């Protein structure tokens, strides 16, 4: 008997890579260790008798650098993690046994892209723009992509175009567009599995006050158990007009970590 999934992928597919390339010097939050890549051994450093040579790499980075997913252990409120877990007791031996990234199962789920600038008739959203429940609901309706239980909902602001500019992408002086507290509550009310965006911290950041408060993180991670994916590249898929797809995402299986770099893929029939 032929597996239905194998039969499906035997047909032509189009795959959109939603991850940023990891590069030294890329923009990232100052709260996390920077990405660094070096070659401790290069070709020619050691040559075997038969003339063969090998090179190898060393990487250091925070788990919330580049395109990454936040585990439920990433944020606490008043000393409590999702489900009432004590944030202190949950960290045993320097590892978050409860709600660490190792508890996130691989995702193969329905994905929905809510292209907010396109819905508003704009190229991009300005810094500090708050995406409200009305924006989310009306965009989903206009696109014909209703948000359903267990979906992964991706929010495009257009801010991702600034990624190569570094400081402009961080938006410390300009603010960064994103979902506000009310928008996060709207998403959580639909019992989604995860949500992501093309910005450094997912939610709206006001000028001059980056990371001052993170109410959407509280609503999603702590109160609702919804994972957050940040620093995504949503330009190609948005330009193609693809708003519904199969999302494939697998975090690294790092025991007790609060997050993980990821390479999400959106897959559609060609």
N, C-alpha and C positions, 0 to 999 in steps of 0.2 A: 504494500500500500504506500503510495507516494505521500510524503509529508506535505501538507498544504503550504507551509512556509517555504520549503525548498522549491515548490512549484512556482510560488509567487516571485521569488528572487531569480528564477531562471529567465524572467522577462526583463527587458531593458529598464534600468533604474537610473535616477539622477540623485547624486549625493551632494549635499551642501555641508561644507565644513564650517561649523559655527565657532571654532576656537581661534584664538590669537596665537601667532607663532611666538614661542618663547625665545626672547633675545635679551642679551645683556643691555641694560640701559632703558628697557621699555618702561612706560609709566606704571606705577603701582602705588598702593597706599603706603605712607611712611610708617604705618603701624606694624608692618610685616617685613621680615628679612628679605633683602633683594635677591633677585635671580642672578646666579653667577655660574658660568660654564667655562671650564678650562680643560686642556689636554695634558694630563700628567705624563703621558707617554706619546710620542709622535713617531711617525715612520722614520726609521733610521737611528732612533735612540738605542735600539737593540736589534741587531740583525742576526737571524739564525744561520747556521752553517750552509743551508741551502739557498740563502738569499732572501728568505721570507721575513717580513716585518709586520708588526701590528701597532695600531694606535688605540688608545682608550680615553675615556672621559671621566670628569668629576663634575657633579652638579650640586650646588647648594641653593636653597630657596625656601621661602615660607610657603605654607600650604594654601595661603590666600593671595597668591601672586599669579598674574596671567589669568586666563579663563579657568575658573575654579568653582567648586560647589561648597557651600557652607553646610556642615553637619549641624545637627540640633544642639551639639555641645558648644557651638561657637558663641552663643549669646545666652546670658542669664538675666533675670529680672528679680531684683531684691533677693539674690542668692539662690534662685530657683531656676532649673531648666524645664524643658517641656515635660508635661505630665506630673509636675510637682517634684521631680528629682532634685535632691540637694546638690547644688553646684560644687560644694566642697567635698562632700562624701563621694560624689561620682568620679572624682579625680583620684584614682588609686595608683600610687607609684608614679605619678606624673603622666598618667594616661587616663583619658575619659572612657572608662569601660562602658558606661551607659551613654548612649547617644553619640559615640565617636563615629568617625566617617566609615569605619569598618562595618557599621550596622546598616549602611545604605546599600540596598540591593541594586544590582545592575538594572538600568531602566530601558525598557523597550515599550514605549507608550505613545499614545496619540499626543502630538504636539500642535499647538496653535500659536501663530505669530499675530500679535495685535500691533499693527503698524500705525501708531498714533499720528505721526506727522502726515502720512498719506490720507488718513481719515479726516484730518483738519485742513487738508489742502495746502500743507506747508512742506518745505523740503526737510527741515529739521526743527526740533523744539529748542527754544532759547534756554540759557542757563537759569536754574532756579524754578523752572516751570513744573508745577505739580500736576501729575496725571491723576484724575479723579475717578470715582466709580462711574460717573456719567460718561467720561471719555471711554473707559473700558467697555461698558455695556453697549454703547452706541457703535463703537468700532467693531465689536464682535458681531453685532446685528447687521451692520452695513456690509461686512465681509462675508456674511453667511457662515460664520464659524462660531457657533455657540460654545461657551465654555462649559465643560462637563466634568463630572466627578472623576478624579484620578488623572486628569490631564496635566501636561507640562505646558504652562503658558509663558511665552516669551514676549517681552515688551520692547519694541523698537522706539527709540527717541531720536535717532539720527546722530546722537552725540558720538557714536562710535567712529564717525568719520575723522574725529580729532585724535584718534589713538596715536597716529604717527607723529603728532605734534608734541607729545609729552605733557608739558605743563598745562597746555590748553585743555587737554583731556581731563586732567585732575580738577580743573575748574575752581581752584581755591578762591580766586577773586570774583569770578563770574557766577558761581553756583553751577549746579549740574541738574538737568531735568530728571524726573523719575516719579515713581509711584509714591503717594503720600500715605499717611496712616489710614485714611478712609478707603483709599484704593486697595491697600493690603487687606483690609477687612472684607471688602467686596470679593476679592479673590479667594480668601479663606472661606467665605460663606458658600462658595461653590465646591468646597472639599477637593481642591486640586492637590496634586502630588508634589509639584515643584513649580517654581517660577524663576525666570531669568531676565536679564536685560543687557544692553550694550554699554553700560556705564560701570564705573569703578566700584560703586557701593550700592547698586540697584535702586535705592530710593532717592527721592529728591534731596538735593543738597543746596542750602541757601548760601548766597555770596558771603564770604568771610567766615563761615561757620561750618567747615567740612567735618563730618562725623561728630558734631556737637551732641546731637541726639539721633537715635536710629529707631524711631517708633515702628516703622514697617518691619524691621528685623524682629522686634519684640512680638508684633502681631503674628508674623509668619512662623518664625522659629520656635519661640517660647510658648505662645498661646495656642498655635494651630498645628504645629508639627509639619510645616511646609518648608521644603528645602529651597535654598536660594542659589542661583547660578549667576556669577558676575563676570564682567569684562568680555562679553560675547561679541562675535562678529556677525551682525545680522544684515549687512548691506547687500550681499549677493542674493540671499534668499528673498529679501524684500524687493530688490530690483526685478527678480523673476516673477513677482506677484504670487508667490507660494505662501499661503496662509495656514494650510493644514497638511500634516505630514506625520510620518513615523519618526519619533526621536529615539536615538540610541545613545546612551550615556553610561559610562562605567567609571566610578571613582577608583583611585588606587586603594588597595586594601591595606591601609595603614592603621594598625591597631591603636585605638585611643586618640587619634588625631581629630582636630576640630574642623578640618577641611581637606580638600585634595584638588590638585590640578586635574582638569578633565578635557577631553576633546569630543564635544557633542557633535553628532551627525544627524542631519535631517534628510530622510530618505523618502522619495516619491517616485511614482512610475514615470519613466521617460516619455 
